Amino acid sequence: VFDKLLQDIEVHAGQAVTRVEEWVSAGDGRRTWEVRTADGARRTGFHRVVFASNARHVAEVLYPLGFAAKALLLGVDYTQEKDPSFTKGIIHSDQEVLPADCREELLANYANYIGAEIRGGSAEGGAVRTEHVNTFILSSWYPAAQSAGDGRPRLVTYNCAEMPRGVVGEVENQWNHPHLCLGNLISSSMLQLLQGHHGVYFCGSFATPGNGHDLSLCSGMAVAVAMGAEYPFMRDPDCARDFKKLQALMGVRDGP
């Protein structure tokens, strides 16, 4: 799937984008964009730029950027600023992180299990507090995890007090999840004032209301359609209706 998505596309991976700057030709006034990366490379001549990163990164690298636009982007609140427990997930197969009395049912039929733990106090130091431990049960619904074939569950646990057994890796969620709050709902709505301005588009979790996976995915499609691509599910009435609603929420329309 990913190979087909990237077919006939030049990909540059492993280098952070440090600046995206608009250039105006002195001769004919034509506007193009230059993209600079951490390795010092400068790639020029782009007529459209799509940001699929977090709002903070956009505010840091996009130039020129007016005061109001920068304030809007920097005003997006992220979950990690209020609750760091969802910042790092541990990938493992230790089913004992789930309660024994309902473990089999959870492994078979549920996507998540969230438990509350009392931490702190005299043993750990600090004030007594309640913290949540969130375990994603990928093997109950994710086809790639189900097809592994060795019978072990595929789990990702956040904010675990003790390291699970069978750890195979970690996943980072730095600046990935906008906080679900009124301020961010307003910010995502106001972002439509910037969409497409001078050929710059925004998609992903901060560009849509609610930080939903489906909206974040479809926001990229909405931007692609704004630049002239064809939405592939327009023949399905439900898909077409939802897509049109998302276009209206993002402030983008069908392109040329």
Secondary structure, 3 states (H helix, E strand, C coil): CHHHHCCCCCCCCCCCEEEEEEEECCCCCCEEEEEEECCCCEEEEECCEEECCCHHHHHHHEECCCHHHHHHHHCCCEHHHHCHHHCEEEEECCHHHCCHHHHHHHHHHCCEEEEEEEECHHHHCCCCEEEEEEEEEHHHCCHHHHCCCCCCCCEEEECCCCCCCCCCEEEECCCCCECCCHHHHHHHHHHHHCCCHHHEEECCHHHCCCCCHHHHHHHHHHHHHHCCCCCCCCCCHHHHHHHHHHHHHHCCCCCC
